[in-house]
Structures are given as C-alpha cells and as structure tokens.
C-alpha cells in the first residue's frame, strides 16, 4: 500500500505496473467498502492493464491523522441539519459525489495517469460519472457496476436515509472483535454467500469508516436534487458508458440500472450498454470476479480497437 496527499487528505492506493496498453483502469469502491474488494478482478486484469485502486476519503485506510471528538449522535444531528435538504451546488459539501470526483481528478494528475477507464461500484459508479463529466479528454469510458437510479421515490428514500443513519449508530470499534460477527455479512446483499474472509473485510470497513464521511456520503448522494441530476449527467457524457447489473441485486435492482443507462446514446432503445449477470447480487466483483473481469476486458479492448480503426481511416483519408 502507498499513500498520497490529495487536496490535503491522505489517500491509500495501489497502482500496478504499467503495460503496453495506453489506458489505465481506475477502480472506485462503494459506500462503506474499500479498495480491497477489487483485488479479485484486478489480479486478472493487471497483466494487460495498469490498474489503480484507492480508498475514498474517509473510508478504508484513507483516514485523517487528525481525529475529532464528534460522537456519532452529534455527527448525525449536524449532518442532518446541513445536508437534509437539497444541495444547490454539488461542490458545496466535502461528501457529494462531485467532491469525490474532484479528489479523483487530483489523484490522476498526481500519479500522471493521462488516459483512463473508470470502473465504479454502487456509489463509486456515481463518482465515476461525475469524474467523466469533468475530465472529458482524460476519461476514455466508464463502467458502472451495481450502480443506477435516477428516479426519486420520496418515501422510499426517506426510509433509506433514516435506516442508514440508525445503521451507522451501531459501530463500536470492538464490534469487529466479536466472535462470528462476520456471519452477519456473509449473505447480506449478495446472491451467493461470500467467503468468510470477505465478510470480515466488510465488518472492518463498516467499523473504521469516518463518521462524517459515512453519513455525509449517504445523505448527499440521496437528495432529490442529486438523484434527479444523474440522468442529465449520463445523457451529456461524450464517452462510452456501460452498466453491469446483478440479476438478483436487491439494493440496486436491474430495472433501475436500465433506467439510468437508457439516458446514454449507447442504450439504443434496447439496452445495448447494459450487461446483466445471472445469479448475482450487489457485490458483483466479489460474487463473480471472473465474469466481471471478462466483461471489463471485452468492453475496454472493443473501444480501443474501434478507436484505432477510426484513427487509421482518418489518416488514410488525409493522405
């Protein structure tokens, strides 16, 4: 693991060796997760592509050395007051997807990654879409995994936000030391039970996430304005955008993945930019890493070949 200072905050990351392929693959994890969840996929792709995975600010090992005295209760109250309503400017808060996209842009600049495909899981998919909108030349394409939405259902989102806040209030550090506690995470949100190792990782990441980051990302990414902004964001992207859905995903159901995907030209009336993985829940990269890696490889190389052909035809026409 390496650490890099991004906009005054330490970020933990892992970067594999460069390859002959011109585009790097950048992996962005979801809410209460960490970069580690990408390793089964990266292990299959790193021979052919340079791969970057990192912990989002406040998650995993991207933690500030300056600790506050906020209790989770006080944080909950202050966050609700600040972010319970609409956020007019997506860059006003430290915890909006747009703000995390700024972190990513700064990281790519520091690491001198000039051409990349962004692969984002769940919340990470939203961050990838924001980053693609601000780095048009640098980002060659986006692959969203278990990510979608764009429909604001007031009652459902209010219940989700309330449940999320209660969920975050039961995170004492000693929780991860309880015997067999990982069994609660073996089957949660997945179609296939996870190995105990990954369940323990989920417990660890749940416990160590910074309270303000955990709650801030939850509240900021689920406002009515943020949800309604997503379709417009996707429709304006010039790069190819693909969506990989889990057929049995109960957190982000395939119908909501297809809804957001439909705003991109590649959808082409019939869902050409949507790939649905059978017998798969919300953690596709852990449940079926071989399938996910194969789809990523296929999509990235397909567009690379198309780009080469277009460039070749342009050179021939100029001659």
N, C-alpha and C positions, 0 to 999 in steps of 0.2 A: 504494500500500500504506500502511496505517496500523498503528500498534502500540498495544496497550492492555495495561496491567498487570493480570493476573488471578491472584489469590492469590499475589502476589509474583513472578510469572514473566511476562516479556514475550511477548505473543501477536500475531503478524502476522495481519491480517484485511483483507477488502474488503467493504464494505457499499454496495449500490446505493441509488439514491434511493427514497424512499417512494412508494407508489402508492395508488390509492383502495381497493385490496384490503386487507381488515383483517388478514390473516395474512401474516407473513414466511416465507420459505423459508430454512432453515438447512442448509447442506451440510457434511458431515463426511467427511473423506477416510479412506482405509485405511492399512494398515501400510506404512511406507517410501514413502509418497506425500506429496502436499501439496495445498493448496487450488487450485493452478493447473489440476488435472485437471478441475475443474468448470466452467471458463470456457466451453467449447463449449455446455454446457447452459444456463448462466446467461445467456449472450448472447441466447438465445431466449426466456427467461422474464422477464428484468428489466424489460421494458416494462410488464408486467402485475403483477409481484410484486416486492416488495423482497426482495433476496437477500443473504444473509450467507454468506461462505466464510472459513475461517480455517485456520491451521496448528496442528495439535495440539502440545501441549507437547513440545519436543524434536525436532520434525520441521519440514522446510521452513525457513522463516525465523523460527520461534518458538524461538529459541535463547537460552540464558542468556549474559550477558556474562561470567559467572564460569566460567572453564574449569578443569576438574580435570586432574590428572596421571595419571588412570587409563589404563592401556593396555587394549586390547580383551581381551587374555588375562586380566588381573586382573579386569576387569569381568565377564567370562564366569564366572570362578570364584566371585566374590562373589554374582552374581545367581543362579547355580545353587544356592548354599548357602541363599540367602534365599527363593527362590521355586520351588525344585524340588518342594517338597511342596505340600500343599493350603493354600489361604489361607482361614482361618476367617472373617475379616471382609473383605469386598471393598473396604473403605475403608482397610485397614491399609497398603497399598502405594501409592506415587505412580503406579504404572503399570498399575493394574487398569482395566477399562472403567468401573467405578463411579467411580473417582477422576477419570477424564477427563470423565465426565458432570457431576461437581461443577464442573470448570473451565467447562464449557459453561453451566451454570446461572448461575455468577457472571458470565460474559460477557454473557449475555442481560440480566441485571439491570443491568450497567454501561451497555449500549447501549440500555436502555429498550425492549427488544423483549418485549412482553407477551403476544403470541399468535403461535404459530409451528407450522409443519410441519417435522419433522426428516427430512432425506434423508441416509442414511449408506451409504457403500460399504464392503463387507467388514467389517473391524474397526470402521469408523465406524458400521455398522449396529448392532453390539452396543452401542456407546456411545449411539446414539440410543435404543435400547430402554431402557437404564438411565436415561437422562435423562427419558424419558416416564414412567417409573415414579415418579420423584421430583418431577416438575413436572406434575401431573395437570391443573391448571387452565390452565397456560401452553401446554402442548404439545397441539395440536389433532389431530395424527396423525403417523404415522411411515411412511416409505417406505424399505425396506431394498433395496439394490442389490448383487447378487452376495454376499449375506450369508445365512447359515442355520446349520445344525448342530443341536446339542442331543443328539448321540449320541457318547458317549466310547468310542472304539476304542483300547484301551491301547497296543497295539503300533504302530499307525499314528501316534498322537500322539507317542509317544516317538521314533519315527523322524523325524517332522516337526520336533520341538523340537531334536533333535540336528543335523539338516541345517541348520536355521535358524541355530543357533549357529555352525556351520562357515562358513555363508554370510556371516555378519556379520564374521568374522575376516579377510576379504579385501577391506578397504575403504580402501586408502590414498587420500589426497586426490588424488594425481596420477593416479589411475585415470581420472578424468573427462577428463583431457587426452590420453589415448591416442587416436591416430587410429582412427576407425571402431569404437571401443568400443561405440557406441550400437547397432551392428548386432546385438549380443547381446540387446538388449531390444526389438527391432522385432517379433519374433514370440513372445516369451516370454509365456505365459499368455493369449494372445489368439487369436481365430479368424481375424481379419483383420489383416494386418501394419499396424503403426502408421506414421504419418508419422515421418520422421527427427527432427523437432522434439520429438515426444512421447517418443521413445526417449532423446533427450539429456536431457530432463527426468527421466526415470526413473533414468538414471545419476547425475545431480546429486543427486536426493533420496536415493538409495541411499548415496551417499558422505557427505552432510552430516548425516544423521540422528545425533543424540546417541547414543553407545554404550549408555548406561544406559537411555535411553528405548526404543531399538530392541530391546534384549534383554529389558528389563523387560516391555514390552507383549507380546512374543512368548511369554514364559514364563507371565505372569499370565493371559493370555487363553486358554491351552490347558491349564490344570489340569483335573483330573477334576471338581472341585467347580464350577469356572466353567462348564464345558461342560454339566454336568447341571443347573445353575441356570437356564439360558436358557429351556427350555420352561415352567418355572414362572413366570418373569418375563413371558413373552409371554401366558400364559393369564390373568394378573391385570391386564393393561393394559385400561383402560376406553376408550382412544382407538382409532380405526381404525388397523390396521397392514397394510401391503401389502408384498409381496416381488416384486422384479423379478429374474429369473434369466436367465443366458445359457445357451442350449441346449447350447453346446459348452464350457461352463466346466469346466475340469479341476481348478481349485483349490477351488471350491465347487459341486459338481455339483447339478443341479436337484433330484435326489431328496432331498438334504439341505436344500435351500431349502424344499421342500414339507413336509418333516418338521417343521421349526420352525414354519412357517406354520400347520400343522394344529392347533396348540395355541391359536390365536386364534379367537374365535367367527365371524369373517368367513370363515374357511375353509369352513365349512358343508358338510362331508363331501366336497366335490368340488373344492376348491382355488379358491374364488371370489376369494381375496385373493392369488393367485399369477399373475404375468404372465411368460411365457417368451418371450424374444426369440430368434428363429431366427438361426443363423449368428453367434453372439455368444459371446465368451469371458468372461474375468474382469474386463475393464475396459470395461464397457458404455457408460459415459459418454464414452469416447474412441472406441470402435469404432462405436457407433451413437447419437451425441448427439441427432439429430433424433427418433428413436424414444423415447429416454429422456425427453426434454423433453416430448414429446406425452403420454406416459403420466402424468408428474408433473402436468401441467396438467389433464388429464382427471380424475384422482383427487381433486386438491385442490378443483377447482371443483364436482365432483359432490357432495362432502360439504358444501361451502358452501351450495349450493342446497338440499340436504336439511335443513340446519340452519335456513335461512331459512324454509322451509315449515313446519317443526316449530314455530318461534317464532311464525309467523303464525297457525297453528292454535291455539296456546296462547292468544294474545291474543283470538282470536275466541271461544274457549270461556269465557274470563274475562268477556267482555262479555255 
